[in-house]
Amino acid sequence: MAQFRSKPFGVTKNGDKVDEYIISNPGGLEVSVLNYGCVIKNLFVPTKTGPVDVVVGHDTLADYEADFNSSGSTCCGAFVGRYANRIENAEFSLSGKTYKLEANNGKNHLHGTFPRKIYDVKMFGDTLLMETESPAGEDGFPGNLNLKVTYTLTNDNAVDIKYEATTDKPTVVNLTNHSYFNLSGVPGSQILDHSIMIAADTYVPVDETLIPTGTLDPVEGTPMDFRTPTPVGERINDYDFVQLKNGNGYDHNWVLNTKGDVTRKCASLKSPKTGIVLDVYTNEPGIQVYAGNFLDGSLTGKKGITYNQRASVCLETQKYPDTPNKAEWPSAVLRPGEKYTSQCIFKFSVDK
């Protein structure tokens, strides 16, 4: 049976109380989540030599606020939206009207302000349920959005994340968790030796601003082919391949062969140091893999550790980038009377 407890984590600059909610299962997996940004602050995986915290983060609320309010926000561990990933020129059209969004990533819109929101805790046990509202006009998006986020710790050592949203006006929604993983047990070390598998025959190529070109290209014969487990660092610096030059490494969305079947593994990450394996499952059509290419040593995390380039990797299940401007891709449109649902399962084991 899962055990759970909470403790104060601090008070925001706006005077909002933030708590840390900690859930552990009999198998030794433990996750802690903040009601600020729905941040996964810690995720301890049991190994023969003791628990290993596999996510990047901060020790204090002040550090999270400074990070999430900066122009180069990492969004580490947070729930991102209203649209995870980029929207070109920070605008899109829907129902005959053009909406101008906050341009927070050069000329483009990226992720949104959900990491900076306070969430109301509605249930806390082996499942943590948090809710909030996103008012019409927030970041420029139409429609009042009601949001529910649940984190469930399962007996088979998985963190099952579910999102729900409803709206009173047509809008676009794309939600994900933005945890940075390092399974090595050596925080701050590069993840180039981690092997990764992505169940995808095609991926979404991008231009130099990381906006999709509009095609879905085959991975066959390219450094984007991870259909069999391959070290992250094996081809990441092959900048003769223009996609790696554009992304400064891997910062791309793969088109999953699992086609929304949450029972099929869509990606897997493994550290040769600890043997920790992270398997990912989702009902989403894509996964964004970001290998920490823009971490530059300016971010200080837990226990004063500095996060340099490629010190972690994100596995963000989601719609494709810039989908609101690509009518032929799986739609991100949510209309009144409909319910947006998204699920991501991070399942852990030790292969050693």
Secondary structure, DSSP 8 states (H G I E B T S, - for coil): --EEEEEEEEE-TT--EEEEEEEE-TTS-EEEEESBTT-EEEEEE--TT--EE-B---SSHHHHHHHHTSTT---TTEEE-SEEEEEGGGEEEETTEEEE----BTTBEEE-SGGG-B-EEEEESSEEEEEEEE-TTGGG--S-EEEEEEEEE-TTSEEEEEEEEEESS-EE-B-EEE-EE--SSSTTS--TT-EEEE-EEEEE-B-TTS-B-S--EE-TTSTT--SS-EEGGGSTT-TTSHHHHHHTS-EEEEEETTTT-TTSEEEEEE-TTT-EEEEEEESSSEEEEE--TT--S-EE-GGG-EE-TTS-EEEEEES-TTGGG-TTS---EE-TT--EEEEEEEEEEE--
